[in-house]
């Protein structure tokens, strides 16, 4: 073979190789393009329906978003006789399917976003935002912290005259952590303390002579008092 012919043959052969490489890359790109690329399906939860068929395919299926954590749908994969599976927000299932049958119960509102696609679970993994149970837990922990630590300012305090008829000394207050009362140092009678206007000598939670007192922790209801004689006085405070 002459040098010029050999060079032409090599160029031709090299061209065939590069063409095949390009084809392989195109095929690989087409295959990889569909792996781990989720597709979206939006459901209007206000529109209830039963066993509606959706011709979609994939190997993973899940709920990406719904207005409430309690929003739910029922899904059958591939055939209407298959077992129904319940889905809620952030739930995902690895299952090959070419069609799904979805049931949306009545009584919900807003849009639910479904994601589905092909590929491995690692490529399709859902990383949700902080779920509601954790935000609710934060609220509870904040309330516990606020309950455990003292306030900078009191809810209120003062003095209240008490006679032989029951009188409300401390009104109910949902914002307080506790409260206390103390009989005036020079009282001559007994102070009967209770939680409503039925308090008296025969019905009391505690009773106090001069300088006697009582403290309530975690009680937010009213405190009533009645004295054994007229013109007595108690001091009170809440925090």
C-alpha positions in Angstrom: 0.0 0.0 0.0 1.3 3.4 -1.0 2.0 5.9 1.8 -0.8 8.2 0.5 -3.3 5.4 0.4 -2.3 4.3 3.9 -2.8 7.8 5.2 -6.2 8.0 3.5 -7.2 4.7 4.9 -6.1 5.7 8.4 -8.0 8.9 8.2 -11.1 7.0 7.1 -10.7 4.5 9.9 -10.1 7.2 12.5 -13.2 9.0 11.3 -15.3 5.8 11.8 -13.9 5.4 15.3 -14.7 9.0 16.2 -18.2 8.6 14.8 -18.8 5.5 16.9 -17.4 7.3 20.0 -19.7 10.2 19.3 -22.7 7.8 18.9 -21.7 6.1 22.2 -21.5 9.5 23.9 -24.9 10.5 22.5 -26.4 7.2 23.8 -24.8 7.6 27.1 -26.1 11.2 27.4 -29.6 10.1 26.5 -29.5 7.4 29.1 -27.9 9.6 31.8 -30.3 12.4 31.1 -33.2 10.4 32.4 -31.4 9.0 35.5 -32.2 10.9 38.7 -34.1 13.6 36.9 -37.4 13.8 38.8 -40.6 14.8 37.0 -43.4 16.7 38.7 -47.1 16.0 38.9 -49.4 18.5 40.7 -52.7 17.5 42.3 -55.5 19.9 43.3 -56.5 18.4 46.6 -59.8 20.3 46.5 -60.9 18.0 43.6 -61.6 14.6 45.1 -61.5 11.6 42.8 -61.1 7.9 42.9 -58.7 5.6 41.0 -57.8 8.2 38.4 -55.3 6.7 36.0 -52.1 8.6 35.2 -49.9 7.2 32.4 -46.5 8.0 33.9 -43.4 5.8 34.5 -40.5 5.6 36.7 -38.8 3.6 39.5 -39.4 6.1 42.3 -42.5 7.9 43.4 -43.1 10.3 46.3 -44.9 13.3 47.7 -42.6 16.4 47.7 -45.1 18.9 49.2 -48.6 19.3 50.5 -50.1 22.2 52.5 -50.6 20.0 55.6 -48.6 17.1 57.0 -51.9 15.2 57.3 -52.8 15.5 53.6 -52.8 12.1 52.1 -53.5 10.2 48.8 -53.9 6.5 48.0 -51.9 5.1 45.1 -52.0 1.8 43.1 -49.1 1.0 40.8 -49.4 -0.6 37.4 -52.8 -2.1 37.7 -56.1 -1.2 39.3 -56.2 -4.4 41.3 -52.9 -3.7 43.0 -52.7 -2.9 46.7 -53.4 0.7 47.6 -50.5 2.5 49.3 -51.0 5.6 51.4 -48.7 8.6 50.7 -48.2 11.7 52.7 -45.6 14.6 52.6 -42.0 13.4 52.3 -43.0 9.8 51.7 -41.1 8.1 48.8 -41.2 4.6 47.5 -38.9 2.7 45.1 -41.1 0.7 42.8 -41.0 0.3 39.0 -44.2 1.4 37.3 -45.7 2.4 34.0 -48.9 3.8 35.3 -50.5 4.8 38.6 -54.1 5.0 39.9 -54.5 7.8 42.4 -57.3 8.4 44.8 -57.7 11.9 46.4 -60.1 11.8 49.4 -62.6 14.7 50.0 -62.0 17.4 52.6 -58.5 18.7 51.6 -57.4 22.0 49.9 -54.4 23.3 48.2 -51.9 21.7 45.8 -49.9 18.5 46.4 -46.7 18.1 44.4 -45.6 14.6 43.4 -42.2 13.7 42.1 -41.4 10.6 40.2 -38.5 9.4 37.9 -36.0 6.8 37.0 -32.6 6.0 38.6 -31.1 5.0 41.9 -32.6 6.1 45.2 -29.4 8.1 45.9 -30.0 10.2 42.8 -33.7 10.7 43.6 -33.5 11.1 47.4 -35.8 13.7 48.9 -34.2 16.0 51.5 -37.2 17.7 53.1 -37.2 21.0 55.0 -37.7 20.8 58.8 -40.9 18.8 59.3 -43.8 20.1 61.4 -43.2 17.7 64.3 -39.8 19.3 64.8 -41.1 22.9 64.6 -43.9 21.9 67.1 -41.2 20.4 69.3 -39.3 23.7 69.2 -42.5 25.5 70.4 -42.9 23.0 73.3 -39.2 23.3 74.3 -39.4 27.1 74.2 -42.5 26.9 76.5 -40.6 24.6 78.9 -37.6 26.9 79.0 -39.9 30.0 79.6 -41.6 28.0 82.4 -38.3 27.1 84.1 -36.7 30.5 84.0 -37.9 33.5 86.0 -39.4 36.6 84.5 -37.7 39.9 84.4 -40.9 41.7 85.5 -43.7 40.4 87.7 -47.2 39.9 86.3 -48.5 42.0 89.1 -48.8 42.4 92.9 -50.7 44.4 95.5 -52.9 44.3 98.6 -56.6 43.3 98.8 -59.1 44.0 101.6 -60.9 40.8 102.7 -64.1 40.7 104.8 -66.7 38.2 105.8 -67.9 37.8 102.1 -65.7 36.0 99.6 -63.7 38.2 97.3 -61.5 37.5 94.3 -57.9 38.3 95.3 -56.0 37.3 92.2 -57.9 36.9 88.8 -57.1 34.1 86.4 -54.1 34.8 84.3 -53.0 32.4 81.5 -49.6 34.2 81.2 -48.4 33.7 84.8 -46.2 30.9 86.1 -47.2 31.1 89.7 -48.6 33.3 92.4 -48.7 33.7 96.2 -50.6 35.5 99.0 -49.7 36.5 102.6 -51.9 37.7 105.4 -51.2 41.1 106.7 -48.9 41.1 109.8 -51.5 42.7 112.1 -54.6 40.8 111.0 -56.8 39.8 113.9 -58.8 37.2 112.0 -58.3 34.1 109.9 -58.1 34.3 106.1 -59.7 31.3 104.2 -58.3 30.8 100.7 -59.9 28.9 97.8 -60.5 28.8 94.1 -64.0 30.3 93.8 -66.6 32.2 95.6 -67.7 29.2 97.7 -64.6 29.6 99.9 -65.3 30.1 103.6 -64.8 28.5 107.1 -66.3 25.2 105.9 -64.6 25.2 102.4 -61.0 26.3 102.0 -57.8 25.3 100.3 -55.6 26.9 103.0 -56.3 29.2 106.0 -53.9 31.8 107.4 -53.5 33.8 110.6 -51.4 37.0 110.6 -48.3 36.7 108.4 -49.4 33.3 107.1 -49.1 32.7 103.3 -49.2 30.2 100.5 -47.5 29.9 97.1 -48.9 28.2 93.9 -46.6 27.0 91.2 -48.0 26.5 87.7 -51.5 27.6 88.7 -53.2 30.1 86.4 -56.7 30.2 87.8 -58.4 32.7 90.2 -57.7 32.9 93.9 -60.5 33.8 96.3 -60.5 34.6 100.0 -62.8 35.2 102.9 -62.0 36.4 106.4 -63.4 35.3 109.7 -63.9 39.0 110.7 -64.3 42.2 108.7 -61.5 44.5 107.6 -58.7 42.1 107.1 -56.0 42.3 104.4 -53.8 40.1 102.2 -50.9 40.8 100.0 -50.6 39.0 96.7 -48.2 38.6 93.8 -47.9 36.7 90.5 -45.1 36.1 88.1 
